[in-house]
């Protein structure tokens, strides 16, 4: 059962956001921790990457933020897409949609952002990429 960190990361990439959310909740319960602490290493990695020079600058420019400008007429469908994309609970996803304009995901790759934008627009939302 000894897997490398890279193998574990590759496995996580292959599962759905919903399944990842369930696994995070199970880990929180098992170890008595909060996933909120997981966000800190992401910020540290981003800050450390800025000192990396030109490579970090190129990487930063290839990432975008997906901003929900408006939910449109089909608010329930938009909430479903937001939940699937972010792993938020129903209450949190509804609050995000109600508070539009608001970022849905920040600092994601252009391809992933385009896909999320398309899904949100199909659900009836107005979306911006920044």
C-alpha positions in Angstrom: 0.0 0.0 0.0 3.0 2.2 -0.1 2.2 4.8 -2.9 4.2 7.8 -3.7 2.8 11.3 -3.3 2.8 11.7 -7.1 0.7 8.5 -7.5 -1.7 9.7 -4.9 -2.0 13.1 -6.7 -2.7 11.4 -10.0 -5.4 9.3 -8.4 -7.0 12.5 -7.0 -7.0 14.1 -10.5 -9.0 11.3 -11.8 -12.0 11.5 -9.4 -14.9 13.9 -9.6 -15.1 17.0 -7.4 -18.1 15.5 -5.6 -16.1 12.4 -4.7 -13.1 14.5 -3.7 -15.4 16.5 -1.4 -16.7 13.3 0.2 -13.1 12.1 0.8 -12.1 15.4 2.4 -15.1 15.2 4.7 -14.2 11.6 5.6 -10.6 12.7 6.4 -11.8 15.6 8.5 -13.9 13.3 10.6 -11.3 10.6 10.9 -8.5 12.9 12.0 -10.5 15.7 13.6 -9.1 18.4 11.4 -10.5 21.1 9.1 -9.8 21.3 5.4 -9.6 25.1 5.8 -6.0 24.6 6.8 -5.3 23.0 3.4 -5.8 26.3 1.7 -2.7 27.9 3.3 -0.2 25.8 1.5 -1.7 26.9 -1.8 -1.2 30.5 -0.9 2.3 29.8 0.2 3.1 28.0 -3.0 1.7 30.9 -5.0 3.8 33.4 -3.1 6.9 31.2 -3.4 6.3 30.9 -7.1 6.5 34.6 -7.6 10.1 34.6 -6.4 10.8 31.9 -9.1 11.4 34.4 -11.8 10.3 34.2 -15.4 8.8 30.7 -15.3 6.4 31.8 -12.5 5.4 34.9 -14.5 4.5 32.7 -17.5 2.5 30.4 -15.3 0.6 33.2 -13.6 -0.5 34.6 -16.9 -1.9 31.3 -18.1 -4.3 31.2 -15.1 -7.6 33.0 -14.9 -10.5 33.7 -12.5 -14.0 32.6 -13.4 -16.4 35.3 -12.2 -20.1 34.7 -12.0 -21.6 38.0 -13.2 -25.3 36.9 -12.9 -27.3 33.7 -12.3 -29.9 34.5 -15.0 -33.3 32.9 -15.0 -32.3 29.3 -14.2 -30.7 29.9 -10.8 -31.2 26.3 -9.6 -29.2 24.9 -12.6 -26.5 27.4 -12.0 -26.3 26.4 -8.3 -25.9 22.8 -9.4 -23.0 23.6 -11.7 -21.3 25.8 -9.0 -21.6 22.9 -6.5 -20.1 20.4 -8.9 -17.3 22.7 -9.9 -16.3 23.8 -6.4 -17.4 21.0 -4.0 -19.4 23.5 -1.9 -22.4 22.5 0.0 -25.9 23.6 -1.1 -26.1 26.5 1.3 -22.6 27.9 0.3 -23.2 27.4 -3.4 -26.6 29.2 -3.2 -25.0 32.1 -1.3 -22.3 32.4 -3.9 -24.9 32.5 -6.7 -27.1 35.0 -4.7 -24.1 37.3 -4.1 -23.1 37.6 -7.8 -20.9 39.1 -9.2 -18.6 36.8 -7.3 -15.6 34.6 -8.2 -16.5 30.9 -8.6 -12.9 29.7 -9.0 -9.7 31.6 -9.0 -6.3 31.0 -10.5 -7.3 28.0 -12.6 -5.9 27.0 -16.0 -7.4 28.6 -19.1 -8.8 25.3 -20.5 -10.5 24.4 -17.2 -11.8 28.0 -17.0 -13.3 27.9 -20.5 -15.0 24.5 -19.7 -16.5 25.9 -16.5 -17.6 29.1 -18.3 -19.3 27.0 -20.9 -21.1 24.8 -18.3 -22.3 27.9 -16.4 -23.5 29.6 -19.5 -25.4 26.5 -20.6 -27.1 26.6 -17.2 -28.2 30.2 -17.9 -25.5 32.2 -16.1 -23.5 35.2 -17.3 -19.8 34.6 -16.7 -16.6 36.6 -17.1 -13.0 35.3 -17.3 -10.3 37.6 -15.8 
